[in-house]
Amino acid sequence: MAVAGVSLANERHPANVIYNKIHLRYPVKVYPVNPKGGVFKRDRVYRGVDEIPGPVDLAVIAVRADLVPETLSQCIRKGAGGAVIISGGFAESGRADLQERITAMAREANFPFIGPNCLGIYSPGQFDTFFLPGERLVRPNPGNVGFVSQSGGVLVDQMVKFTEQGLGLSLAVSIGNKALIREIDLLRHLAADPGTRVIAFYVEGFGRNEGRAFVEQAAAIKKPVVVLKAGKTAEGSRAVGSHTASLAGDYRVFSDVLAQHGIVEAHSEFELTCFCESLSHYPRGIEGNVGVVTVSGGHGAIACDICAGLGLRVPRLSEALKDEIRANLSANIRDIASLENPVDLTGSAVDEDFVAALTALSRTPEVDSVLLLLLPYSPGISSDLGARLSYVHQQDGKPLVAYVPHVEKYRILIEGFELNDVPVASSIDGAAFMVEAMRRCRPC
Amino acid sequence: MLSAEAEKIIEAARPRGWVLEPEALRLLETAGVPVPRFTWARSLSEALEVAAGIGYPVVAKVVSPQIMHKSDVQGVQPGIANEGSLAEVYERFTRLLGFEGVVIAEMLSGQELIIGAKVDFQFGPVILLGVGGTAVEIYKDTATRMAPLQAADVPSMLGCLRGHRLFTGHRGVAAVNLAQLTEMALRFSDLVMALGDRIDSIDLNPVFCSPQRCVVADARIVLASDLK
């Protein structure tokens, strides 16, 4: 990797931050580049990317905007694999001409670059081009969510949220001004990447007719696509002659067209995190008939309210199904458990009662998903329950999401689920959103 | 492909930027979208003759290149029962700005829908379906899909409306004819795709839908601004 713009005087220069982290913490050979040459940290500084002796897979360009064209042509001459242009000072600050110039150069040479005005690429364990010191970043583990963001700030913040949820990344890319490589290119790339199961985007807006190409591509691939859109309220600002132009505002069209194509729209960072977690386990759509299992009537009622508000159904269970569950319950709760939906096993339930309820709900066509509200302070629940219920889930494969309060002493329960491929939410809302993700993951 | 007549109508409307109602209805007719029996009458005697041919009651609507929203100036009169009433309405319309005659059309009944289209910057042509009538902007109860529509989109769009039960049968009112509504929406979607960038937006509002048939009662076609 070449890092162009490394300063011999300013240790906090973005290029220095990138050089340092690559040099010290990643399995990558890195070359500092500065037209003045010299020696930096006992390493030779090259005067141009094209002076580097070895092959260059990626050049990170963090020089002043007006020097970017020259650095880019060095990369092209060198035959580098591609570039990330960190530098700002292009279309975002009135220099659309400069941006067009570098884009035309790259197109002509068939040379790919990300940016300009971006953070670039975060590839867990491999490399990153973020000019943010490693000790300041929250770094998600390798995982199977690919995330592409028009905003670098949103990307970094979302990495914090993903980490809190224990969600790993396959690749995260901040595309900045997206002069050359745009959302649809990364959609194609991540669709073909075997390490990515869910593809998430933060989008501010598409170019003319670009949204059409994007949704058609997203609908054609097999992986779930999640989109968080900002700038929802700019609609309706122009004078319009027809009702349709006024009613079908820009955001309204965006939202409806996404749903039409089975692309999952997230309305907040929290939804985005829950949706990515859920769909990384269960990448297919459901109708949204939820079986709720609880030990607390109140939790069941809250969950039902949230589900109803989202458009999920919590259907009454048939008498036959209730009889089947009741027959397998332990004697001391058989007569006090409420087997309507929610299935309320009461605070006297033991592990076997959860197994009985989940087994029946996993096998019936009456529900297509199960939301489990697990309150570990209930005395009959053992620390093995997470793993045991995960095994029940694996028998039939029906999507199961669990709510377990996220405090350290319940960690073994949570890991019992998570290490066995069942997502766990830290709130009832979060668990409901995880089910909702699957409902939105089918064309409306 | 746009028919030659449709091309001619669009061309003629260019300087104005939007298509007069009788021309818009004719354009829809060429595309196979059902419209009522109607005639653009330029005199009272012609209006009376046309109304007699259609049979009372009829609806009269002002035609004026200066009036895009006719209801806003009381330029629409439904339920005209006889010659006397028609003459009175005609006289009143002649005093409206830019008067160029009236549309006399058969009275329609059924549930009111809006079917619309616009060329969206990000997604190209999109089709909208919703609760119609003069209060569309108050209810704002609509669903949008990227064109071209598939047959399955029409029931799905109806299902997305808060007021979907207006159209699926409620309190003694029978459900609308879904097959006809679907057919109309698909014909309209084909027309919108053929018109492409030539339009800014189209309102078919109201579309009257009954258990028997679905018919466009009024249409507004706004051309793309670079064609004005």
HADDOCK unambig.tbl for C-alpha pairs under 7 A between the chains (distance, minus, plus):
assign (segid A and resid 206 and name CA) (segid B and resid 122 and name CA) 5.75 0.50 0.50
assign (segid A and resid 207 and name CA) (segid B and resid 122 and name CA) 5.88 0.50 0.50
assign (segid A and resid 208 and name CA) (segid B and resid 121 and name CA) 5.14 0.50 0.50
assign (segid A and resid 208 and name CA) (segid B and resid 122 and name CA) 4.88 0.50 0.50
assign (segid A and resid 209 and name CA) (segid B and resid 121 and name CA) 6.05 0.50 0.50
assign (segid A and resid 209 and name CA) (segid B and resid 122 and name CA) 4.43 0.50 0.50
assign (segid A and resid 209 and name CA) (segid B and resid 123 and name CA) 4.85 0.50 0.50
assign (segid A and resid 209 and name CA) (segid B and resid 124 and name CA) 5.46 0.50 0.50
assign (segid A and resid 210 and name CA) (segid B and resid 122 and name CA) 5.68 0.50 0.50
assign (segid A and resid 210 and name CA) (segid B and resid 123 and name CA) 6.74 0.50 0.50
assign (segid A and resid 211 and name CA) (segid B and resid 122 and name CA) 4.81 0.50 0.50
assign (segid A and resid 211 and name CA) (segid B and resid 123 and name CA) 4.93 0.50 0.50
assign (segid A and resid 212 and name CA) (segid B and resid 122 and name CA) 6.63 0.50 0.50
assign (segid A and resid 212 and name CA) (segid B and resid 123 and name CA) 4.37 0.50 0.50
assign (segid A and resid 212 and name CA) (segid B and resid 124 and name CA) 6.73 0.50 0.50
assign (segid A and resid 242 and name CA) (segid B and resid 201 and name CA) 6.64 0.50 0.50
assign (segid A and resid 242 and name CA) (segid B and resid 202 and name CA) 6.89 0.50 0.50
assign (segid A and resid 242 and name CA) (segid B and resid 203 and name CA) 6.45 0.50 0.50
assign (segid A and resid 243 and name CA) (segid B and resid 137 and name CA) 6.96 0.50 0.50
assign (segid A and resid 243 and name CA) (segid B and resid 203 and name CA) 6.63 0.50 0.50
assign (segid A and resid 244 and name CA) (segid B and resid 116 and name CA) 5.47 0.50 0.50
assign (segid A and resid 244 and name CA) (segid B and resid 117 and name CA) 6.43 0.50 0.50
assign (segid A and resid 244 and name CA) (segid B and resid 118 and name CA) 6.80 0.50 0.50
assign (segid A and resid 244 and name CA) (segid B and resid 201 and name CA) 6.64 0.50 0.50
assign (segid A and resid 244 and name CA) (segid B and resid 202 and name CA) 6.77 0.50 0.50
assign (segid A and resid 244 and name CA) (segid B and resid 203 and name CA) 6.01 0.50 0.50
assign (segid A and resid 245 and name CA) (segid B and resid 118 and name CA) 6.27 0.50 0.50
assign (segid A and resid 245 and name CA) (segid B and resid 201 and name CA) 6.15 0.50 0.50
assign (segid A and resid 247 and name CA) (segid B and resid 140 and name CA) 6.52 0.50 0.50
assign (segid A and resid 253 and name CA) (segid B and resid 144 and name CA) 6.09 0.50 0.50
assign (segid A and resid 256 and name CA) (segid B and resid 143 and name CA) 6.91 0.50 0.50
assign (segid A and resid 256 and name CA) (segid B and resid 144 and name CA) 5.60 0.50 0.50
assign (segid A and resid 256 and name CA) (segid B and resid 145 and name CA) 6.30 0.50 0.50
assign (segid A and resid 257 and name CA) (segid B and resid 144 and name CA) 6.89 0.50 0.50
assign (segid A and resid 257 and name CA) (segid B and resid 145 and name CA) 5.45 0.50 0.50
assign (segid A and resid 257 and name CA) (segid B and resid 146 and name CA) 5.85 0.50 0.50
assign (segid A and resid 260 and name CA) (segid B and resid 145 and name CA) 6.48 0.50 0.50
assign (segid A and resid 444 and name CA) (segid B and resid 156 and name CA) 6.67 0.50 0.50
